[in-house]
Structure formats: C-alpha cells, structure tokens
Amino acid sequence: GEDVEQSLFLSVREGDSSVINCTYTDSSSTYLYWYKQEPGAGLQLLTYIFSNMDMKQDQRLTVLLNKKDKHLSLRIADTQTGDSAIYFCAERVYNNNDMRFGAGTRLTVKP
Amino acid sequence: EAQVTQNPRYLITVTGKKLTVTCSQNMNHEYMSWYRQDPGLGLRQIYYSMNVEVTDKGDVPEGYKVSRKEKRNFPLILESPSPNQTSLYFCASSFSREATQYFGPGTRLLVL
C-alpha cells in the first residue's frame, strides 16, 4: 500500500505490556522510527531501528522489525500512566530520503 | 538547550489574512521541514529545505510558501489562508536529510 498504517487506538492497564503495530510501505526503507507525542507537545523521538536489524531493545522499549512483511512493532513493558500518548511510526524512504508517517496510535493507560 | 522553537503556538485567523509561522533551531542544522498533522492522516510534509536558499516542495505544498534566508530560521507563510488549512503544524530540523529529525512543539492554526 501507499500509506504507513497503524491502528488508531490502544488501551491497556497499568503494569501490562503494550504492543503498537505498524505496517510500512517501502521494503527498501533505510530507517524506521517511533515517535511519541504527548498532549500539547511536539513529537519526541523514542527510538529507531536500521533496516538490517531485527530487534532493538532500549530499557522498557523493544522494537521488532519484520522486513519480509514490512511490519514494525513497539513493545512497552510495564506500561505506566505517563506512557499515555500518541505514538507515530515513520519510515525513511530509500529513494528520496523523505519521511513518511503513520496516522498515530493513541495509547491510553488505565490505572 | 538544543531546541526547535515555533511561534505562535496558537493562532486563530480569518480567511485571506496573510500569516507567518516562524521556526528557529539552535543546533546548526542544515535540513529543516514543515509538516501538518490532521486527524487520521498523520504527518504530511509541506516543504523542506536542504540548506540556506534551497527549498523544495513536499507532499502538500499548495497554499504555502517558505523561505530560508538564514540557516537557523525557516518561516512558513500562508499568503491567503483558507479553512482547509486549519491544522496542527510542526517544524523539524536535522543535520542532514538522512539524519534524525527534531520537532518543534507545534502551532495550532484555526482559519475561520
């Protein structure tokens, strides 16, 4: 498809793991990113993964990349109320280096 | 503190009244860009600039202008705003087009 796709909403209980999924468009994309947007704020880079990697872990965050299926996921372990935000998946398109964003997944963490 | 700043943060205006949203970065970044964020559409690139005096169209440039006279500043100009330009606008910068982008806090624009 032409769009980076994400489900729009995810709700979890505090302490559970959250998994946010993304399907991207270009199998030759070089970098894939996860950004976090808190209410009233700009986008904050959470983590990124280079396309030759399958997995990247950074404290509570785990990124999994399946290049064959063009599928990217972000797992947040021990989700806290402060993790409530919109999470954007983005790819850097190989042929022109443009950034292409998904519509964002709104994560709600319930106490 | 390294940052990207935008002004104003909130703006309500009327159709046809020219406005400028400023963007400034203090990281000596060469690459700057403007995005708009709309519900269900994510971020779409409006314009970008590879360096001073070098600008190019993104995915949705219609109705917008930009300029890059200095490295640190990249203003977004709406010569004749229309209601369909009501949106949340983000400026971003990076060392190069390939490098990780840093985003400003956003400007929420309402055109009546």
Interface residues (C-beta under 8 A of the other chain):
Chain A: V4 L8 T30 Y33 Y35 G40 A41 G42 L43 Q44 L45 Y48 F88 A90 R92 N97 D98 M99 F101 G102 A103 G104
Chain B: V4 Y35 P39 G40 L41 G42 L43 R44 Q45 G58 F90 A92 R97 E98 T100 Q101 Y102 F103 G104 P105 G106
